[in-house]
Amino acid sequence: QVQLVESGGGLVQAGGSLRLSCAASRFIFNINAMGWYRQAPGQQRELVAGITTSGHTNYADSVKDRFTISRDKNKNTVYLQMNSLKPEDTAVYYCAADRAGVLVAPRYWGQGTQVTVSS
């Protein structure tokens, strides 16, 4: 089941920027929290950024001053603007969504988009 579709990943040099997009299926209703996780090889999946329907956001400490999450409720789409990218940001980025107000154990997942930062 592909219920969330990510786009915008790619290869970028350190210091560059990427903008990720995630669109939810039109058949998914009552989505509240949305956000982005990432997983590097050999690492655990971690929450990068989340956003609620009220616009409250939270970020991992490692990205707080560099990444910005936003949401278009009309399109049921979430974005992640990534600036000042570092090689350690290299990972597969997964979009997630849930009926809950915060992301704890998301019900819906995208298939992931690769972000590679070179130096």
N, C-alpha and C positions, 0 to 999 in steps of 0.2 A: 504494500500500500504506500503510494507516494502521495502524501498529503501536504507536504511542504516542499517547495522547490527553491533551491538556492542558486544564485548566480553571482558573478563578479570576481571570483577567485582568479589567481594567476601568478605569474612570476614578476617580482619587482625587486629593485635594488634597495639596499638599506637606506633609510631616510625617505623613501617614497611613500606613496599612498595608494590605497585601494578602497573601493566602496562595494560592500556586499549587500545583496538584496535577497529577500525571502518572501515568497508569496504563498499564502495559505489557500488550500482548495476552497472553492465556493460552496462546497457541500459541508464544510466544517463550520459549525455554529458555536456560539458561546465561548469563544476563545477570549481569555483574559490576558494572562501573562505571555509574553513572547521574549525570545532572546537568542543568544548565540553561545554555544559551547565550542571548545576546540580540543583536539587530541593530537599530540605529537607522537611519533614512533616510540614505543616503550614507556609512554607516559599515560597517566590517568586522564580521563576526560574532565575538563574543568569548565566552570561557568566563566565566560568572558564578560558578558553584559546582559542585563535583563531590563525589561520595561513593562509597566503595568498599564491598564486601560486609562488610569488617571494621569499617566505620564511620569510616574516615579521611576527613576533609573538607579541601577547599581552596577558597579564595575569591579572586576578583579583589580587588586592593587597594582599589578604589573602593567595595566593598560589604562588606568583611570585618567591620566592627563593626555593621552594620545588617541584614544578611541571614543567615538560618540555613537550612541544608539538612538534611533528615532523610529517613529511609527506613523503610518498612514492608515487610519482606521477605516476610511472609505474603501480603500483597496485591500484591506486586511494584509498589509505588507509591512515588514520590518526591515530596517537598514542598519548597517554597521559601517560607519566611516572610520577608516583606519589610517592614521597619519604617523609620520616618524617611525615607520616600520623598522623592526630590528630582526636580525636572523633568528633570534629565539622566538619570534612570533610565528615561525614556520610550523604549520600544522594543517590538519583537515578541520575546517570550520563547519559546524552543524547548527542549523536553525532548529529551534524548539518552541513549542507552544503548549499551553495547558488551559484547562477550565479554571484552575485555581488562580488566585490573585498574584501568586509568586511562583517562580520556578523552583520546584523541589525535586519532583519526579515527573518530568514532562510526559504527557500522553502522546504527543505528536512530534515526529522528527523528520527532518530532511535527510537526504542521502549524503550530504557533505560536499564541500567545495574546497579544493586544495589551494592553500596560500603558501607560497615559497618566497622567502626573502633572502637574497644573496648579498654578499659583501665583497 
